[in-house]
């Protein structure tokens, strides 16, 4: 199969490098290098931002406001424009609601078209659920302001896919198809906001850390090239009675990470949002409560909870 363009070349180059690092010892060494390089990069970036801004203040950054009550206050005005942000949350924490509210506000308040890439739900189910909040995405789609990209069939593909006389593995075909779908639809409506919900289905196809890292980097790179501010969602794993949990590889590779969880406070559970990481942004790492109502999500940036 003939591949064209820088994206395909980059993917082929990554695969070639994987072959060289597929041995047992090399794989372990690569894992260590990934962890060390990410930690060093984070510290270096933080030092650079502080140095550029004088007395520890962040430089002025163009932002994409979410329009979600309380959230922009935590984010110093919104997500840094053109970045890829990861929302990590357990079931029922409102990841899809928050990302959809981000898209709806973008269209209605800020005049920015948006695209929703679904790896789980069908268009009919999504529209029906969002209509409960008064968000009529179907009408926006007809007006070329919104695009729904149904990528859920990628989860049910066979081990190999035939393209003419050539065969391509399911994992390679999945990421290539997803990237091409995002590129095509975002260009069609000139999307300034993009959501991928959830990336968990895609990530689970790559049990090996090196392959998973390459797939995530390919996806993040494709999202950055759209020029849009992008949100990805993934599942919160290893959740305990507090907001502490195991760090996931994709958190290192995204430009920002927001945690949404149900935290136990006394004998009750409260919805809690925490900004764990955000490039070019001074962050408030204090867990802040939020609620989900018929209007969507509202964050309370001044309130504090004490987790057991």
N, C-alpha and C positions, 0 to 999 in steps of 0.2 A: 504494500500500500504506500502510495506516495504521500509524504508529509511535507507541508509547506509552512513557512513563517517561523518567527523566532520562538513562539510558544512551543511548537512541536519539537524544534531543535533542542530547546531547554529540557523538555521532558525526556527525550532520547539521551541527552547527556547525563541527566540524573540517573537514568536506568543503567547506563554504562558504569557510572561510579558505584552503583549498588553492587554490581557484579564483583568489583574489586574489594568491597568491604563485606562480602557475605560470609566470610569465615568466622568461626566461633570467637577467637581472640579479637579479631578486628572489629567484630560486632560489639563486643563489650567495650573496647577502646573507643569506638565511635559514640556509644551511649555516654561515656564519661566526658568526651569532648563536647557533645551537645550541651550537657548540663553545665559544664564549666564555661563554655563560650557564652551561653545565654546569661549566666550570672555576671560575667565580666562586662558584657555589652550593656546590661541594665545599669550597672554602677557607673560605667563610663558615660552613658547617655545622661544620667542624672547629674553628674559632675559638669558635663558640658553645658547643660541647660542653666545650671546655677551660675557658671562662669560667664555665660553670655549675658545674663540678665542682671549682673551686679550683685546686689545684696540678697541672693537666694530667691529672687523673684523670677517667675517664668516669663519668657518673651511673649508678645502678643501673637495669638494664634487664631486663624480663621476657624470658626466653629459652625457646626450644624446643630441648631437648637432642636431638642426633641419635642418641645411643647407640652411635655408631661409635667403636671404640677409637682414642684419640689425637686424633680430630677435635675433640671438644668442648673439649679442653685448648687447642687453637689458637684456638678461637672464644670463649674466656672463658665456657664453659658451654653454648654452643649458638648457633643462629641467633636474632637478635632476633625476638621473636614478632610475627606479623602482617605481616612483611616479605616481599618477593619477591626471591629470590636466583637469580642466573644461574650455572650450571655450564658452563664452556667447556672442551671437550676434543676431542682427535683420536679417530679410530676405535680401538677397543680399549682405551681408557683407563679404562673402567668407569663412565661417567656413569649409565647405566641401573641398574647394580648399586648405586651409591651412593644414588641417589634411592629405589630400591626398599627398600634397607636402612633408609633414613630412615623410610619408611612402615611397614615391618614392625616396627621398634623402637617406633615411635609407638603402634601397636596393642597389641603384646605387653607392652611395658615400661611405657609411660606412659598407656595407656588412651585414646589419641587416634585416632579414626577417620581414614582417609585415602582419597584418590582419585588414580588414575593416569590422566592424559589422554595417549593415544598418537596421535601423528600419523604413525607409521611402521608399527608392528607390530600384528598382530591379537591378540585376546585369547588364542587357543589357543597361539600361539607364545610370548607373554609368560609365560603360566602354566607352560609346559613349561620355559622357560629358567630361571625363578626357582625352580622345584622342585629344580634342581640344587644350590641352596644350602639346601634344606630349608624354603623359604618357600612355604607353601601358601595362596596368595592366593585360590584358588577357594573354599576352605572359609570364609575370612574374608568373602568376598562373599556367601555364603549366609547368614552370620550378621549381615548388614547393617553390618559394620564396615569394609568396603572396597568401592570402586566402580571399575570399569574403564570408561573412556569412550573408545570407539573413534572417533577423529576422522580416521583415515586416509583415508576416502572423500572428504574435502574436497580432497585433492590431485588427484583424478581427475575433478573436475567440469568441465562445459563452460564456455565463455567467459561465457555468460549463463544464468541460471536463471529459469524461469517460475514465478511465484507468482500463480495466478489469471490475470488479464489483464495483470498487471504483470511487467516483466522487471527483474532485479537483477544487477549484475555479479558475476562469480565471486569477486573479491577481497572485495567488501563482504559477500556472502553467507557467505563462509568465516569471516570474523572474527565476524560476528553469530551464526552457528551455533555456533561454538566457545565464545563467551562465554555463550550461552544454555545450552549443554550443561554447562558448568562450573557455572553457577549452579544449575541444576536438580538435578544429582547431588550436589553438596556439601551442599545444603540437605536432600536426602533422607536422607543418612546422618549429618548434622551433622559434616562433615569438618573436622578441625583441621589437617590437613596435605594439601597438594595438589601434585602433580607434573605438569608439562607437558613431554613428551619426544617429539621435539625441536621447538623452535620454528623451526628452520631451514627446514623445508618451508613454513611459513607466510610467513616473512620473504622468501623468494626470489620470492614473488608480487609483491613491491613493489620493483622496481628503483630507483625514484625515492626519494631519501633522505627527502624531506618526507613522502611517503605512508607510507614504512616507519616513520618516527618516530611518526606518528599511529596506525598499527596497533599498534605495540608499546605505546604509551601506553594505548590502549584495553584491550589485554589485561592490562597491569599493573594498571590501574585496576579491572578486573573481578575480578582475583585478590585485590586488597587488600580489596574489598568483601565477599569471602567471610569475612573475619576470620581465615582460616587462615594458617599459615606456608607459603609456596609456593616450590617449586624449579622453575626452567625450565632446560632444557639446550639448548645450541647447539654447532655444530661449531667447532673450532679451525682458523682459516684462516691462510694465509701462514706456516706453521710452518717454522722453520729448524732448524739443528742445536742451538740452545739454546732456552730457554723464552721468548725474546723473539718477539713476533709483532705483526701489525697489530691495533690496537684497533678493535673493532666498535661500531657505534652503540648496540646494545642494552645494552652494558656501562655506558654513561652513564645509561641509564634505569632499570636495575635497582637495588635498594637494596644489593645485595651481589654480588660477583663472586669465584668460585673457579675457578682454572685447574687442569686436570688434563692432564698431558702426559707424553710419553716423551722424557726428556732424555738426551743423550749424555754419558757420563762416561768419559773415556778411550776404550776400544774397545767399551764396552758401553752399553746403554741402560737407564735406570732410570725407574720410574714416579715422577712428582713432582707434588705438590699444593702450590699456592700461593694464599693468600688475598690477592687484589689489592685488594679494597675490601669494607668491611662497615660500614654505618651503625650508629651507637651502640655501636661495638665497637673496642677497641684491638687492632690487628691485627699479627700477626707475618708480615712479607712475605718471610721467608726460605723458599725452596723446601724442602719436607719430603718425604722418600721415603714411599711407601706400597706395600702389596702387596695382591693379590687372591688369596684362597684359597677353599676350599670353604665357609668361614664368612662370606665377603663381603670387605669392605675393612677394612684396618687401617692407620692412619697412625702414623708414628713422629715425634712432635713434638720429640724431643730430638736427633734425628740431622740432620746437615747434609751436603749434597752439594756438590761443586765442579764446576760445569758448564764444559766447554771453550768 
